[in-house]
């Protein structure tokens, strides 16, 4: 080897710039167009991607059955939510009517409960809740009020998320998704 073979030759910046300048203009336009299309696609996906709907809940009362889509559904951390307030369903609920509820597997995989409001025999609005069902514990619930004079007004299935708030009374978990049945 000669001494000149062992020398490191500095890369000439002028050489790199000269090579970049030699690239045809149409190549630069094509590269810019590809970058713009990729950026627009990524932006569109980010803006339109939200939480996936967890599926429908079935409410059955007095021989009628309806599937309800969620009125609210969020990601598991309850940070990205979609609201669909018009997805409330209605069934006639005369005094003493009970409601059978069936939840999809996506709800069954998480803690959930049923919240409800009703009118007592004096027409006073009251509220109640079922116990919280552990994941995989049960996919159906039968809601029957103890007094046949009482009339259900609203039934809400609530799926809990992983977002937790600590209070002096204990942990509170955020509601991730809700499905609503009203008396109608």
ZIQUI-V210806 format. One record per helix or strand. SS is the DSSP state (H for helix, E for strand). FROM is the first residue (numbers start at 1). TO is the last residue. Records with the same first field share a line. If there is no record, write none. Layout:
BEGIN
SS = FROM-TO  FROM-TO
END
This chain:
BEGIN
H = 3-6  13-22  25-48  85-87  105-108
E = 57-61  64-68  72-74  81-83  89-91  99-102  112-119  125-129  133-133  140-143  151-167  170-183
END
